[in-house]
Amino acid sequence: MAGLKNRGMLLEGQPADVVVYDMEKLGTIPEHFYDTVYDLPGGDWRRVKRARGYNYIIVNGRPTFVDGEQTGATPGRLLRHGRG
């Protein structure tokens, strides 16, 4: 549908995004409210709901989140027309 090529399998040397989570601990923080952050251009605000229960988010073999904390890694790439 999106025209992505060579995707959909975990194979050595191929790009992949993997999420490792604990099903028993999945939820949001805070449970019933949103946080307000002022990180948009011009100091504008948006509402966010943070997640809990995610152990790892791995993009192209590099952890981007570990136990809910950002690692600073940004290994993803923008795909255009199924290429990239």
PDB file of N, CA, C and O in Angstrom, chain B, residues numbered from 101:
ATOM      1  N   MET B 101       0.814  -1.192   0.000  1.00  0.00           N
ATOM      2  CA  MET B 101       0.000   0.000   0.000  1.00  0.00           C
ATOM      3  C   MET B 101       0.863   1.262   0.000  1.00  0.00           C
ATOM      4  O   MET B 101       0.580   2.212  -0.730  1.00  0.00           O
ATOM      5  N   ALA B 102       1.900   1.268   0.810  1.00  0.00           N
ATOM      6  CA  ALA B 102       2.779   2.432   0.869  1.00  0.00           C
ATOM      7  C   ALA B 102       3.903   2.352  -0.155  1.00  0.00           C
ATOM      8  O   ALA B 102       4.657   3.311  -0.323  1.00  0.00           O
ATOM      9  N   GLY B 103       4.021   1.232  -0.832  1.00  0.00           N
ATOM     10  CA  GLY B 103       5.053   1.077  -1.841  1.00  0.00           C
ATOM     11  C   GLY B 103       6.434   0.805  -1.285  1.00  0.00           C
ATOM     12  O   GLY B 103       7.426   0.963  -1.997  1.00  0.00           O
ATOM     13  N   LEU B 104       6.521   0.394  -0.010  1.00  0.00           N
ATOM     14  CA  LEU B 104       7.823   0.126   0.596  1.00  0.00           C
ATOM     15  C   LEU B 104       8.370  -1.198   0.069  1.00  0.00           C
ATOM     16  O   LEU B 104       7.655  -2.198   0.007  1.00  0.00           O
ATOM     17  N   LYS B 105       9.624  -1.190  -0.301  1.00  0.00           N
ATOM     18  CA  LYS B 105      10.277  -2.379  -0.840  1.00  0.00           C
ATOM     19  C   LYS B 105      11.191  -2.997   0.210  1.00  0.00           C
ATOM     20  O   LYS B 105      11.734  -2.293   1.062  1.00  0.00           O
ATOM     21  N   ASN B 106      11.357  -4.311   0.146  1.00  0.00           N
ATOM     22  CA  ASN B 106      12.269  -5.039   1.045  1.00  0.00           C
ATOM     23  C   ASN B 106      11.969  -4.767   2.515  1.00  0.00           C
ATOM     24  O   ASN B 106      12.882  -4.503   3.297  1.00  0.00           O
ATOM     25  N   ARG B 107      10.722  -4.827   2.886  1.00  0.00           N
ATOM     26  CA  ARG B 107      10.306  -4.594   4.271  1.00  0.00           C
ATOM     27  C   ARG B 107       9.405  -5.745   4.728  1.00  0.00           C
ATOM     28  O   ARG B 107       8.870  -6.492   3.910  1.00  0.00           O
ATOM     29  N   GLY B 108       9.247  -5.875   6.056  1.00  0.00           N
ATOM     30  CA  GLY B 108       8.294  -6.821   6.593  1.00  0.00           C
ATOM     31  C   GLY B 108       8.893  -8.068   7.223  1.00  0.00           C
ATOM     32  O   GLY B 108       8.156  -8.915   7.728  1.00  0.00           O
ATOM     33  N   MET B 109      10.231  -8.199   7.204  1.00  0.00           N
ATOM     34  CA  MET B 109      10.874  -9.345   7.834  1.00  0.00           C
ATOM     35  C   MET B 109      12.086  -8.877   8.636  1.00  0.00           C
ATOM     36  O   MET B 109      12.758  -7.913   8.271  1.00  0.00           O
ATOM     37  N   LEU B 110      12.349  -9.583   9.739  1.00  0.00           N
ATOM     38  CA  LEU B 110      13.550  -9.308  10.526  1.00  0.00           C
ATOM     39  C   LEU B 110      14.674 -10.167   9.971  1.00  0.00           C
ATOM     40  O   LEU B 110      14.732 -11.370  10.227  1.00  0.00           O
ATOM     41  N   LEU B 111      15.554  -9.553   9.222  1.00  0.00           N
ATOM     42  CA  LEU B 111      16.692 -10.246   8.627  1.00  0.00           C
ATOM     43  C   LEU B 111      17.960  -9.447   8.877  1.00  0.00           C
ATOM     44  O   LEU B 111      17.935  -8.216   8.879  1.00  0.00           O
ATOM     45  N   GLU B 112      19.056 -10.137   9.087  1.00  0.00           N
ATOM     46  CA  GLU B 112      20.337  -9.481   9.317  1.00  0.00           C
ATOM     47  C   GLU B 112      20.673  -8.556   8.150  1.00  0.00           C
ATOM     48  O   GLU B 112      20.599  -8.942   6.983  1.00  0.00           O
ATOM     49  N   GLY B 113      21.044  -7.324   8.498  1.00  0.00           N
ATOM     50  CA  GLY B 113      21.438  -6.348   7.502  1.00  0.00           C
ATOM     51  C   GLY B 113      20.292  -5.563   6.889  1.00  0.00           C
ATOM     52  O   GLY B 113      20.527  -4.651   6.096  1.00  0.00           O
ATOM     53  N   GLN B 114      19.053  -5.898   7.239  1.00  0.00           N
ATOM     54  CA  GLN B 114      17.893  -5.194   6.693  1.00  0.00           C
ATOM     55  C   GLN B 114      17.367  -4.182   7.708  1.00  0.00           C
ATOM     56  O   GLN B 114      17.492  -4.408   8.912  1.00  0.00           O
ATOM     57  N   PRO B 115      16.780  -3.070   7.253  1.00  0.00           N
ATOM     58  CA  PRO B 115      16.210  -2.093   8.187  1.00  0.00           C
ATOM     59  C   PRO B 115      15.005  -2.685   8.910  1.00  0.00           C
ATOM     60  O   PRO B 115      14.220  -3.432   8.326  1.00  0.00           O
ATOM     61  N   ALA B 116      14.872  -2.340  10.190  1.00  0.00           N
ATOM     62  CA  ALA B 116      13.725  -2.828  10.962  1.00  0.00           C
ATOM     63  C   ALA B 116      13.513  -1.956  12.190  1.00  0.00           C
ATOM     64  O   ALA B 116      14.467  -1.428  12.762  1.00  0.00           O
ATOM     65  N   ASP B 117      12.264  -1.813  12.586  1.00  0.00           N
ATOM     66  CA  ASP B 117      11.904  -1.162  13.842  1.00  0.00           C
ATOM     67  C   ASP B 117      11.282  -2.232  14.725  1.00  0.00           C
ATOM     68  O   ASP B 117      10.391  -2.962  14.291  1.00  0.00           O
ATOM     69  N   VAL B 118      11.755  -2.326  15.969  1.00  0.00           N
ATOM     70  CA  VAL B 118      11.285  -3.351  16.891  1.00  0.00           C
ATOM     71  C   VAL B 118      10.871  -2.674  18.189  1.00  0.00           C
ATOM     72  O   VAL B 118      11.584  -1.812  18.704  1.00  0.00           O
ATOM     73  N   VAL B 119       9.713  -3.069  18.715  1.00  0.00           N
ATOM     74  CA  VAL B 119       9.237  -2.565  20.001  1.00  0.00           C
ATOM     75  C   VAL B 119       9.139  -3.749  20.953  1.00  0.00           C
ATOM     76  O   VAL B 119       8.483  -4.744  20.647  1.00  0.00           O
ATOM     77  N   VAL B 120       9.800  -3.640  22.119  1.00  0.00           N
ATOM     78  CA  VAL B 120       9.759  -4.677  23.142  1.00  0.00           C
ATOM     79  C   VAL B 120       9.032  -4.077  24.338  1.00  0.00           C
ATOM     80  O   VAL B 120       9.453  -3.054  24.878  1.00  0.00           O
ATOM     81  N   TYR B 121       7.931  -4.721  24.755  1.00  0.00           N
ATOM     82  CA  TYR B 121       7.134  -4.159  25.844  1.00  0.00           C
ATOM     83  C   TYR B 121       6.686  -5.240  26.798  1.00  0.00           C
ATOM     84  O   TYR B 121       6.722  -6.431  26.486  1.00  0.00           O
ATOM     85  N   ASP B 122       6.258  -4.795  27.980  1.00  0.00           N
ATOM     86  CA  ASP B 122       5.713  -5.675  29.005  1.00  0.00           C
ATOM     87  C   ASP B 122       4.206  -5.463  29.016  1.00  0.00           C
ATOM     88  O   ASP B 122       3.723  -4.437  29.496  1.00  0.00           O
ATOM     89  N   MET B 123       3.472  -6.420  28.493  1.00  0.00           N
ATOM     90  CA  MET B 123       2.017  -6.300  28.337  1.00  0.00           C
ATOM     91  C   MET B 123       1.318  -5.972  29.665  1.00  0.00           C
ATOM     92  O   MET B 123       0.324  -5.245  29.687  1.00  0.00           O
ATOM     93  N   GLU B 124       1.838  -6.504  30.748  1.00  0.00           N
ATOM     94  CA  GLU B 124       1.225  -6.275  32.062  1.00  0.00           C
ATOM     95  C   GLU B 124       1.402  -4.840  32.552  1.00  0.00           C
ATOM     96  O   GLU B 124       0.625  -4.372  33.385  1.00  0.00           O
ATOM     97  N   LYS B 125       2.410  -4.143  32.048  1.00  0.00           N
ATOM     98  CA  LYS B 125       2.714  -2.793  32.532  1.00  0.00           C
ATOM     99  C   LYS B 125       2.325  -1.685  31.558  1.00  0.00           C
ATOM    100  O   LYS B 125       2.531  -0.508  31.856  1.00  0.00           O
ATOM    101  N   LEU B 126       1.764  -2.039  30.398  1.00  0.00           N
ATOM    102  CA  LEU B 126       1.400  -1.012  29.425  1.00  0.00           C
ATOM    103  C   LEU B 126       0.362  -0.056  29.994  1.00  0.00           C
ATOM    104  O   LEU B 126      -0.601  -0.479  30.633  1.00  0.00           O
ATOM    105  N   GLY B 127       0.561   1.204  29.764  1.00  0.00           N
ATOM    106  CA  GLY B 127      -0.374   2.214  30.233  1.00  0.00           C
ATOM    107  C   GLY B 127       0.128   3.594  29.876  1.00  0.00           C
ATOM    108  O   GLY B 127       1.061   3.749  29.088  1.00  0.00           O
ATOM    109  N   THR B 128      -0.499   4.591  30.463  1.00  0.00           N
ATOM    110  CA  THR B 128      -0.104   5.968  30.217  1.00  0.00           C
ATOM    111  C   THR B 128       0.220   6.658  31.531  1.00  0.00           C
ATOM    112  O   THR B 128      -0.236   6.248  32.599  1.00  0.00           O
ATOM    113  N   ILE B 129       1.020   7.718  31.428  1.00  0.00           N
ATOM    114  CA  ILE B 129       1.410   8.514  32.587  1.00  0.00           C
ATOM    115  C   ILE B 129       1.120   9.975  32.243  1.00  0.00           C
ATOM    116  O   ILE B 129       1.618  10.430  31.214  1.00  0.00           O
ATOM    117  N   PRO B 130       0.378  10.723  32.995  1.00  0.00           N
ATOM    118  CA  PRO B 130      -0.475  10.266  34.090  1.00  0.00           C
ATOM    119  C   PRO B 130      -1.651   9.473  33.549  1.00  0.00           C
ATOM    120  O   PRO B 130      -1.989   9.577  32.370  1.00  0.00           O
ATOM    121  N   GLU B 131      -2.255   8.702  34.388  1.00  0.00           N
ATOM    122  CA  GLU B 131      -3.283   7.756  33.951  1.00  0.00           C
ATOM    123  C   GLU B 131      -4.480   8.421  33.274  1.00  0.00           C
ATOM    124  O   GLU B 131      -4.938   7.937  32.239  1.00  0.00           O
ATOM    125  N   HIS B 132      -4.994   9.507  33.827  1.00  0.00           N
ATOM    126  CA  HIS B 132      -6.240  10.082  33.301  1.00  0.00           C
ATOM    127  C   HIS B 132      -6.105  11.509  32.784  1.00  0.00           C
ATOM    128  O   HIS B 132      -7.108  12.125  32.425  1.00  0.00           O
ATOM    129  N   PHE B 133      -4.889  12.047  32.737  1.00  0.00           N
ATOM    130  CA  PHE B 133      -4.703  13.432  32.331  1.00  0.00           C
ATOM    131  C   PHE B 133      -3.626  13.534  31.262  1.00  0.00           C
ATOM    132  O   PHE B 133      -2.861  12.595  31.042  1.00  0.00           O
ATOM    133  N   TYR B 134      -3.577  14.664  30.611  1.00  0.00           N
ATOM    134  CA  TYR B 134      -2.544  14.964  29.632  1.00  0.00           C
ATOM    135  C   TYR B 134      -1.561  15.958  30.219  1.00  0.00           C
ATOM    136  O   TYR B 134      -1.924  16.772  31.068  1.00  0.00           O
ATOM    137  N   ASP B 135      -0.311  15.892  29.765  1.00  0.00           N
ATOM    138  CA  ASP B 135       0.663  16.931  30.084  1.00  0.00           C
ATOM    139  C   ASP B 135       0.599  17.977  28.978  1.00  0.00           C
ATOM    140  O   ASP B 135       0.231  17.667  27.845  1.00  0.00           O
ATOM    141  N   THR B 136       0.949  19.188  29.300  1.00  0.00           N
ATOM    142  CA  THR B 136       1.055  20.239  28.300  1.00  0.00           C
ATOM    143  C   THR B 136       2.528  20.567  28.133  1.00  0.00           C
ATOM    144  O   THR B 136       3.220  20.857  29.110  1.00  0.00           O
ATOM    145  N   VAL B 137       3.011  20.520  26.892  1.00  0.00           N
ATOM    146  CA  VAL B 137       4.405  20.865  26.612  1.00  0.00           C
ATOM    147  C   VAL B 137       4.428  22.019  25.615  1.00  0.00           C
ATOM    148  O   VAL B 137       3.562  22.126  24.746  1.00  0.00           O
ATOM    149  N   TYR B 138       5.415  22.863  25.754  1.00  0.00           N
ATOM    150  CA  TYR B 138       5.551  24.057  24.912  1.00  0.00           C
ATOM    151  C   TYR B 138       6.799  23.888  24.031  1.00  0.00           C
ATOM    152  O   TYR B 138       7.789  24.599  24.199  1.00  0.00           O
ATOM    153  N   ASP B 139       6.734  22.943  23.099  1.00  0.00           N
ATOM    154  CA  ASP B 139       7.907  22.640  22.289  1.00  0.00           C
ATOM    155  C   ASP B 139       7.674  22.821  20.783  1.00  0.00           C
ATOM    156  O   ASP B 139       8.478  22.356  19.974  1.00  0.00           O
ATOM    157  N   LEU B 140       6.607  23.477  20.413  1.00  0.00           N
ATOM    158  CA  LEU B 140       6.335  23.742  19.012  1.00  0.00           C
ATOM    159  C   LEU B 140       6.938  25.085  18.609  1.00  0.00           C
ATOM    160  O   LEU B 140       7.215  25.919  19.472  1.00  0.00           O
ATOM    161  N   PRO B 141       7.142  25.303  17.322  1.00  0.00           N
ATOM    162  CA  PRO B 141       7.692  26.594  16.887  1.00  0.00           C
ATOM    163  C   PRO B 141       6.894  27.773  17.445  1.00  0.00           C
ATOM    164  O   PRO B 141       5.667  27.721  17.519  1.00  0.00           O
ATOM    165  N   GLY B 142       7.590  28.817  17.829  1.00  0.00           N
ATOM    166  CA  GLY B 142       6.949  29.993  18.386  1.00  0.00           C
ATOM    167  C   GLY B 142       6.500  29.812  19.823  1.00  0.00           C
ATOM    168  O   GLY B 142       5.759  30.640  20.353  1.00  0.00           O
ATOM    169  N   GLY B 143       6.952  28.709  20.474  1.00  0.00           N
ATOM    170  CA  GLY B 143       6.565  28.465  21.857  1.00  0.00           C
ATOM    171  C   GLY B 143       5.145  27.968  22.014  1.00  0.00           C
ATOM    172  O   GLY B 143       4.609  27.981  23.122  1.00  0.00           O
ATOM    173  N   ASP B 144       4.526  27.533  20.937  1.00  0.00           N
ATOM    174  CA  ASP B 144       3.152  27.038  21.007  1.00  0.00           C
ATOM    175  C   ASP B 144       3.109  25.722  21.783  1.00  0.00           C
ATOM    176  O   ASP B 144       4.137  25.069  21.959  1.00  0.00           O
ATOM    177  N   TRP B 145       1.941  25.341  22.238  1.00  0.00           N
ATOM    178  CA  TRP B 145       1.789  24.187  23.105  1.00  0.00           C
ATOM    179  C   TRP B 145       1.072  23.041  22.389  1.00  0.00           C
ATOM    180  O   TRP B 145       0.446  23.220  21.344  1.00  0.00           O
ATOM    181  N   ARG B 146       1.191  21.872  22.989  1.00  0.00           N
ATOM    182  CA  ARG B 146       0.448  20.689  22.559  1.00  0.00           C
ATOM    183  C   ARG B 146       0.245  19.798  23.776  1.00  0.00           C
ATOM    184  O   ARG B 146       0.976  19.896  24.761  1.00  0.00           O
ATOM    185  N   ARG B 147      -0.737  18.944  23.697  1.00  0.00           N
ATOM    186  CA  ARG B 147      -1.012  17.990  24.781  1.00  0.00           C
ATOM    187  C   ARG B 147      -0.325  16.667  24.464  1.00  0.00           C
ATOM    188  O   ARG B 147      -0.328  16.218  23.318  1.00  0.00           O
ATOM    189  N   VAL B 148       0.264  16.046  25.482  1.00  0.00           N
ATOM    190  CA  VAL B 148       0.910  14.747  25.299  1.00  0.00           C
ATOM    191  C   VAL B 148       0.472  13.801  26.415  1.00  0.00           C
ATOM    192  O   VAL B 148       0.141  14.226  27.521  1.00  0.00           O
ATOM    193  N   LYS B 149       0.479  12.546  26.101  1.00  0.00           N
ATOM    194  CA  LYS B 149       0.218  11.491  27.077  1.00  0.00           C
ATOM    195  C   LYS B 149       1.380  10.516  26.957  1.00  0.00           C
ATOM    196  O   LYS B 149       1.560   9.896  25.909  1.00  0.00           O
ATOM    197  N   ARG B 150       2.143  10.378  27.979  1.00  0.00           N
ATOM    198  CA  ARG B 150       3.342   9.554  27.944  1.00  0.00           C
ATOM    199  C   ARG B 150       2.995   8.096  28.233  1.00  0.00           C
ATOM    200  O   ARG B 150       2.038   7.797  28.948  1.00  0.00           O
ATOM    201  N   ALA B 151       3.788   7.203  27.667  1.00  0.00           N
ATOM    202  CA  ALA B 151       3.536   5.768  27.802  1.00  0.00           C
ATOM    203  C   ALA B 151       4.435   5.146  28.853  1.00  0.00           C
ATOM    204  O   ALA B 151       5.517   5.655  29.142  1.00  0.00           O
ATOM    205  N   ARG B 152       3.980   4.048  29.418  1.00  0.00           N
ATOM    206  CA  ARG B 152       4.812   3.245  30.320  1.00  0.00           C
ATOM    207  C   ARG B 152       4.689   1.784  29.890  1.00  0.00           C
ATOM    208  O   ARG B 152       3.716   1.396  29.243  1.00  0.00           O
ATOM    209  N   GLY B 153       5.670   0.997  30.251  1.00  0.00           N
ATOM    210  CA  GLY B 153       5.646  -0.427  29.935  1.00  0.00           C
ATOM    211  C   GLY B 153       6.473  -0.816  28.720  1.00  0.00           C
ATOM    212  O   GLY B 153       6.578  -1.998  28.389  1.00  0.00           O
ATOM    213  N   TYR B 154       7.063   0.177  28.052  1.00  0.00           N
ATOM    214  CA  TYR B 154       7.909  -0.125  26.897  1.00  0.00           C
ATOM    215  C   TYR B 154       9.347  -0.306  27.378  1.00  0.00           C
ATOM    216  O   TYR B 154       9.925   0.605  27.971  1.00  0.00           O
ATOM    217  N   ASN B 155       9.922  -1.478  27.122  1.00  0.00           N
ATOM    218  CA  ASN B 155      11.293  -1.751  27.544  1.00  0.00           C
ATOM    219  C   ASN B 155      12.304  -1.184  26.554  1.00  0.00           C
ATOM    220  O   ASN B 155      13.281  -0.545  26.944  1.00  0.00           O
ATOM    221  N   TYR B 156      12.058  -1.426  25.269  1.00  0.00           N
ATOM    222  CA  TYR B 156      12.981  -0.967  24.233  1.00  0.00           C
ATOM    223  C   TYR B 156      12.206  -0.579  22.982  1.00  0.00           C
ATOM    224  O   TYR B 156      11.204  -1.205  22.637  1.00  0.00           O
ATOM    225  N   ILE B 157      12.679   0.452  22.313  1.00  0.00           N
ATOM    226  CA  ILE B 157      12.284   0.744  20.938  1.00  0.00           C
ATOM    227  C   ILE B 157      13.592   0.804  20.164  1.00  0.00           C
ATOM    228  O   ILE B 157      14.470   1.612  20.465  1.00  0.00           O
ATOM    229  N   ILE B 158      13.710  -0.066  19.159  1.00  0.00           N
ATOM    230  CA  ILE B 158      14.945  -0.212  18.398  1.00  0.00           C
ATOM    231  C   ILE B 158      14.654   0.142  16.944  1.00  0.00           C
ATOM    232  O   ILE B 158      13.751  -0.430  16.334  1.00  0.00           O
ATOM    233  N   VAL B 159      15.403   1.067  16.397  1.00  0.00           N
ATOM    234  CA  VAL B 159      15.232   1.500  15.010  1.00  0.00           C
ATOM    235  C   VAL B 159      16.526   1.195  14.263  1.00  0.00           C
ATOM    236  O   VAL B 159      17.596   1.690  14.619  1.00  0.00           O
ATOM    237  N   ASN B 160      16.412   0.383  13.235  1.00  0.00           N
ATOM    238  CA  ASN B 160      17.573  -0.004  12.422  1.00  0.00           C
ATOM    239  C   ASN B 160      18.747  -0.490  13.276  1.00  0.00           C
ATOM    240  O   ASN B 160      19.902  -0.150  13.019  1.00  0.00           O
ATOM    241  N   GLY B 161      18.429  -1.287  14.292  1.00  0.00           N
ATOM    242  CA  GLY B 161      19.466  -1.906  15.114  1.00  0.00           C
ATOM    243  C   GLY B 161      19.999  -1.062  16.249  1.00  0.00           C
ATOM    244  O   GLY B 161      20.863  -1.515  17.000  1.00  0.00           O
ATOM    245  N   ARG B 162      19.497   0.169  16.393  1.00  0.00           N
ATOM    246  CA  ARG B 162      19.985   1.046  17.468  1.00  0.00           C
ATOM    247  C   ARG B 162      18.851   1.397  18.426  1.00  0.00           C
ATOM    248  O   ARG B 162      17.800   1.861  17.986  1.00  0.00           O
ATOM    249  N   PRO B 163      19.042   1.186  19.721  1.00  0.00           N
ATOM    250  CA  PRO B 163      18.011   1.551  20.693  1.00  0.00           C
ATOM    251  C   PRO B 163      17.769   3.061  20.699  1.00  0.00           C
ATOM    252  O   PRO B 163      18.709   3.845  20.830  1.00  0.00           O
ATOM    253  N   THR B 164      16.502   3.462  20.556  1.00  0.00           N
ATOM    254  CA  THR B 164      16.149   4.877  20.639  1.00  0.00           C
ATOM    255  C   THR B 164      15.474   5.198  21.979  1.00  0.00           C
ATOM    256  O   THR B 164      15.499   6.341  22.435  1.00  0.00           O
ATOM    257  N   PHE B 165      14.879   4.190  22.596  1.00  0.00           N
ATOM    258  CA  PHE B 165      14.310   4.297  23.947  1.00  0.00           C
ATOM    259  C   PHE B 165      14.709   3.045  24.723  1.00  0.00           C
ATOM    260  O   PHE B 165      14.641   1.935  24.196  1.00  0.00           O
ATOM    261  N   VAL B 166      15.124   3.225  25.974  1.00  0.00           N
ATOM    262  CA  VAL B 166      15.412   2.111  26.873  1.00  0.00           C
ATOM    263  C   VAL B 166      14.699   2.406  28.181  1.00  0.00           C
ATOM    264  O   VAL B 166      14.964   3.420  28.828  1.00  0.00           O
ATOM    265  N   ASP B 167      13.796   1.521  28.567  1.00  0.00           N
ATOM    266  CA  ASP B 167      12.987   1.697  29.785  1.00  0.00           C
ATOM    267  C   ASP B 167      12.324   3.071  29.839  1.00  0.00           C
ATOM    268  O   ASP B 167      12.305   3.722  30.884  1.00  0.00           O
ATOM    269  N   GLY B 168      11.781   3.501  28.704  1.00  0.00           N
ATOM    270  CA  GLY B 168      11.028   4.749  28.640  1.00  0.00           C
ATOM    271  C   GLY B 168      11.852   6.005  28.494  1.00  0.00           C
ATOM    272  O   GLY B 168      11.295   7.099  28.400  1.00  0.00           O
ATOM    273  N   GLU B 169      13.164   5.877  28.472  1.00  0.00           N
ATOM    274  CA  GLU B 169      14.036   7.046  28.365  1.00  0.00           C
ATOM    275  C   GLU B 169      14.654   7.117  26.966  1.00  0.00           C
ATOM    276  O   GLU B 169      15.104   6.105  26.429  1.00  0.00           O
ATOM    277  N   GLN B 170      14.673   8.311  26.386  1.00  0.00           N
ATOM    278  CA  GLN B 170      15.297   8.504  25.088  1.00  0.00           C
ATOM    279  C   GLN B 170      16.802   8.321  25.187  1.00  0.00           C
ATOM    280  O   GLN B 170      17.423   8.754  26.157  1.00  0.00           O
ATOM    281  N   THR B 171      17.392   7.673  24.175  1.00  0.00           N
ATOM    282  CA  THR B 171      18.840   7.480  24.172  1.00  0.00           C
ATOM    283  C   THR B 171      19.560   8.574  23.406  1.00  0.00           C
ATOM    284  O   THR B 171      20.775   8.727  23.535  1.00  0.00           O
ATOM    285  N   GLY B 172      18.824   9.334  22.612  1.00  0.00           N
ATOM    286  CA  GLY B 172      19.437  10.364  21.783  1.00  0.00           C
ATOM    287  C   GLY B 172      19.759   9.875  20.377  1.00  0.00           C
ATOM    288  O   GLY B 172      20.097  10.678  19.507  1.00  0.00           O
ATOM    289  N   ALA B 173      19.660   8.576  20.145  1.00  0.00           N
ATOM    290  CA  ALA B 173      19.926   8.022  18.813  1.00  0.00           C
ATOM    291  C   ALA B 173      18.760   8.349  17.877  1.00  0.00           C
ATOM    292  O   ALA B 173      17.597   8.275  18.273  1.00  0.00           O
ATOM    293  N   THR B 174      19.082   8.707  16.647  1.00  0.00           N
ATOM    294  CA  THR B 174      18.061   8.981  15.630  1.00  0.00           C
ATOM    295  C   THR B 174      18.441   8.284  14.324  1.00  0.00           C
ATOM    296  O   THR B 174      18.745   8.953  13.336  1.00  0.00           O
ATOM    297  N   PRO B 175      18.429   6.939  14.307  1.00  0.00           N
ATOM    298  CA  PRO B 175      18.893   6.198  13.142  1.00  0.00           C
ATOM    299  C   PRO B 175      17.870   6.038  12.022  1.00  0.00           C
ATOM    300  O   PRO B 175      18.195   5.470  10.980  1.00  0.00           O
ATOM    301  N   GLY B 176      16.657   6.515  12.205  1.00  0.00           N
ATOM    302  CA  GLY B 176      15.628   6.371  11.175  1.00  0.00           C
ATOM    303  C   GLY B 176      15.906   7.264   9.976  1.00  0.00           C
ATOM    304  O   GLY B 176      16.666   8.229  10.055  1.00  0.00           O
ATOM    305  N   ARG B 177      15.266   6.912   8.857  1.00  0.00           N
ATOM    306  CA  ARG B 177      15.401   7.716   7.641  1.00  0.00           C
ATOM    307  C   ARG B 177      14.018   7.944   7.052  1.00  0.00           C
ATOM    308  O   ARG B 177      13.135   7.095   7.174  1.00  0.00           O
ATOM    309  N   LEU B 178      13.836   9.077   6.424  1.00  0.00           N
ATOM    310  CA  LEU B 178      12.606   9.378   5.739  1.00  0.00           C
ATOM    311  C   LEU B 178      12.544   8.576   4.442  1.00  0.00           C
ATOM    312  O   LEU B 178      13.484   8.597   3.648  1.00  0.00           O
ATOM    313  N   LEU B 179      11.439   7.874   4.231  1.00  0.00           N
ATOM    314  CA  LEU B 179      11.242   7.095   3.012  1.00  0.00           C
ATOM    315  C   LEU B 179      10.313   7.856   2.086  1.00  0.00           C
ATOM    316  O   LEU B 179       9.259   8.331   2.508  1.00  0.00           O
ATOM    317  N   ARG B 180      10.696   7.971   0.840  1.00  0.00           N
ATOM    318  CA  ARG B 180       9.845   8.638  -0.169  1.00  0.00           C
ATOM    319  C   ARG B 180       9.587   7.673  -1.303  1.00  0.00           C
ATOM    320  O   ARG B 180      10.516   7.112  -1.884  1.00  0.00           O
ATOM    321  N   HIS B 181       8.317   7.486  -1.613  1.00  0.00           N
ATOM    322  CA  HIS B 181       7.905   6.652  -2.731  1.00  0.00           C
ATOM    323  C   HIS B 181       8.490   5.245  -2.646  1.00  0.00           C
ATOM    324  O   HIS B 181       8.866   4.660  -3.662  1.00  0.00           O
ATOM    325  N   GLY B 182       8.566   4.697  -1.409  1.00  0.00           N
ATOM    326  CA  GLY B 182       9.036   3.342  -1.230  1.00  0.00           C
ATOM    327  C   GLY B 182      10.528   3.170  -1.359  1.00  0.00           C
ATOM    328  O   GLY B 182      11.011   2.038  -1.369  1.00  0.00           O
ATOM    329  N   ARG B 183      11.271   4.244  -1.456  1.00  0.00           N
ATOM    330  CA  ARG B 183      12.729   4.155  -1.585  1.00  0.00           C
ATOM    331  C   ARG B 183      13.401   4.673  -0.334  1.00  0.00           C
ATOM    332  O   ARG B 183      12.959   5.653   0.266  1.00  0.00           O
ATOM    333  N   GLY B 184      14.483   4.002   0.059  1.00  0.00           N
ATOM    334  CA  GLY B 184      15.244   4.493   1.190  1.00  0.00           C
ATOM    335  C   GLY B 184      15.726   3.444   2.100  1.00  0.00           C
ATOM    336  O   GLY B 184      16.383   3.746   3.096  1.00  0.00           O
TER     337      GLY B 184
END
